[in-house]
């Protein structure tokens, strides 16, 4: 753990053929939070900026971003970054899952957003017992440095319904399998908050058939202990629940990974801690 006066990156910028992938639930802005509460967005904003400015990931999957928060993340990353993903509601508003990407390295060629439901092409649709809409965002890229293909997904599973999480996992695996069949040499990464730990049926379904692998287990090097990724502003716990994941496809090698639990005078930028990995094509 780092309690940083100046923010040293856990990974920072990387060079080709490496790709720096990060997943981060930045915690939606909540109104009427007491000024002294650690969840106050105005307090967390500068901390989030320091992390993003230091890390400069090639691909960043963000969850729980309201429109103003998404704009803040984009501003913090800088003008070389683009982003795809709209609000999860039928009108395109509400929380967003967004894929940000470094345009100096990646050229966007296609993007899509689907509802995690029985009617995925219907924005805002809900099925399977989830009380709010849930989405998966995908983006396809040309890697300007290697000439290869990169396909990224980001998602946020439901926090209440086990059935919704299970069916969402089924849908993600199917989408990834289809993407890999169409692009067998592509680097495929899935970032997200799956609201289920590594002992769950949801996790097993995501990883058991070989379509996706958990970067934590696939990595050659782990930079940190296995911190729980949902601290909720409480003291850190080694061996805690990892509900924020970076999953990788069959054509991906994971060089290193870690859970970034940087604190600033004891304060956290979100109730979740980001997971980061350096990956490359096999």
N, C-alpha and C positions, 0 to 999 in steps of 0.2 A: 504494500500500500504506500502511496505517496501523498503526503500533505504538502502541497506545492505552493511556494511563493511565486516562483516562475514555473511555467508548465513545460516540463520536459516530456516529449512524446513517448508513449509506450512503444510505438512503431514508427510513426511519421511517414514522410514521403518515401516511395520506393521507386526503383528503376525497373524497366522491362527486362525480362519477361514477367517479373513479379507484379501482382495486383494486390493492393491493400484494401481489404473488405471490412466494413464495419456495420454492425447493427445496433440501433439505439432507440429505445422507447424514451422519448424526451419528456413524457408526462404532460398531458393537456393542461392548458391554463385554466385554473379554477378561480371563480370570482369570490370575493369576500373572504380571502385568506388573511389571517392576522399578520401584521407586519413582521412579527418575530418567528412566524412558522417557517420551517425549512422548505415547505412546498410553494412558497410565494414565488410567482413567476418573475417578478421584478428582481428578486434576489438571485434567482437561478440563472437568469439570462447571461450575465457576464461570465459565469462559471462555464456554461455551455460553450460560449464563444471561445474561451481559452482552450478548451479541449479540442474543438474543431479546428481552430487555427493551428494548433500544434500537430494534430494527427494528419490532416489533409488526406483522407482516404481516397482511393481511386473510385470506389463504389461505397455509398452509404445508404443503407436501408433505415428509414426513420418511421416510427410509429407514434400515433397519438398527437400529431401536429395539427393544430388549428391554423387557419389561413395566415394569421399574423406570425405565428411561430414558424411556419414553413418559410415565410419571407425572411425571418430572422436567421434561420439556419442557412438559407441561400446567401444572405449578406455576410454571414460569418465565414462561410467557405470561400467566398470571393468570386470575382467575375468570370473565372475560368470554369465554373461549375454550372451544369444544367440540372434540371430535375423534372420528373414525371410522376403524376399521381394527383387525383382530385379528391374532394370530399366524398365520404362514403354514403351520404344521403342521396335520395333520388334527384335532388336539385343540385348536386355537386358540392354542397356545403357540408360542414361538420368535420369531424376528425379525418385526417389524411394519413395514408401510408404512402410514402414517397421514396423513389429511388433517385438519389443525387449521384452525379457522376462527373468525373474530371474530363472536360472536353479536350484538353491537351492530349489525352491518351485514348479516349473512346469517342467514336462517332455513332450517334443514335441512328438506327435504321428502322426500328419498329417498336411500338409500345402498345400495351393493352391494360385495361382494368376490368376485372370481373368480380361480381358479387359472389361471396361464398354462400351459395344457395342452390336450390334446384333450378333456378332460372338465372344463371350467372350473367347473361347479357342484359338483364333488367336492373339498371342502377337502383340501389336502395333496397333490393329485394332481400327477404329474410326467410330462412327455413330452419328446420332441425332444432328449434327451441331457443335460438339466440334472440334476445330482446332488442338488440340494436344491429344495424347492418354491419357486415364484415366483408373485407375485400382482399384480393390479391392483385398486386400490380406487377407487370412484367415489362422488361426492356431488353431489346437486342442491340448489340453494338458490333461495329468493326473495331478491332484493336489496331490503332494507327501505328503502334510500335512493332508489333509482331506479324500483322496481317491476318491474325486469327479472329475467331468469333467468340463473343462473350454474351451470355444470356443470364440476366439477373431477375430474381423474383423477390418481392418483399410482402409480408403479410402480418396480420394481427388476429389471432384466434379469439373466440369468445371466452369471456372470463367466468361465465356461469354454467353454460350448458355442456356437459361431457359429450352428448351426442353431436353437438355442433362442432366441437373440437375434433372428434373422430371423423366426421364427414368432411371437414375442412382438410384434414390430413390426407384423406383419400383423394380429394380433388387436387391437392398440391402434387402428390406423387404422380397422378395421371398426367398433369400438365408438364411436369419435368420429364417424364418418360417420353411423351410426345415430342418435346423440344429436343431431347437427346437423339431420338430416332431420326429427326429431320436434320440435325446438326451434330453428327457423331464426334466431331473433333472440337466442339465448342467447350469453353470453360463455362460451366453452369454453377451458379451460386444461389442459394435461398437464404434470405435473412428474415428474421421475424421474432416476435413475441408469441409463443404458442400457448402460453398460460397452462403449461403442463410440464412436469419435471421429467428427468431422464428415466424414471422408474415407471412411467405411465404407459398405458396402451397406445396413446397418441404418439408418443416418442417412438415406441417400437414399430408402429405402422409407418412412420416417416423413414425409418432407417433399416428395417429388418430385411427388405428384399433386394438391397444393393443399388437401387436407383439413386438414393441419396446416402451420404455418409456424414456423420457429425465431425466437424472440423476439429473439435476438441480431442477426439480419439484418433483422428487421421494425422494430426500434426506431428512433424518430426521433433519439434521443440515446443514446450509450454512455458510461457514467460511469467506466469503467475500461478498461485494455488487455484484450485477449483472453487472460486468464490461463488456464492449464490448471486444471481444477477438481479434479483428484486430485493433490494435492501430496505425499501420503504423508509429511508432516512434513519434506520436503526444501526447499531454497531454491526460491523461486517462479520460474516460467519463463513469460515472455510468449510468446504463440503456442503454448502447450502444448495438450495434448489436452483438449477440452471434452467430457466424458462425462456431465455433469450438465446437464440441459436444461429449459428452460421452452418448451413448444410451445403455440401458440395456434390457435384455429379461425378460420374465414374471416370471422366477424363481429367480430373483435377488432382494436383498434388498440393498438400498443405505444408508449407515450410515452418510456420510458427503461428501460435495463437495465444490469446490471453484475455482475461476479464479486467478491464481498466477501472480500478476502484480509486482513482485519484480523488483527493479531497482538498478543499481550500479552507484552511483554518477550521477544519472539521466539517465543512459544509459540502454537500453533494449537489451536482447540477440537475439530478433527476432522482426519482424513486427507484429507477433501474440504473444499472451500470452497463456501459457498452461492452460488447464483445468484438474483438478484432482478430483478423487473421491475414496472413500473407499467403497467397495462392498463386499457382501457375499451371499452365497446361502440362500434362505428362509428356 
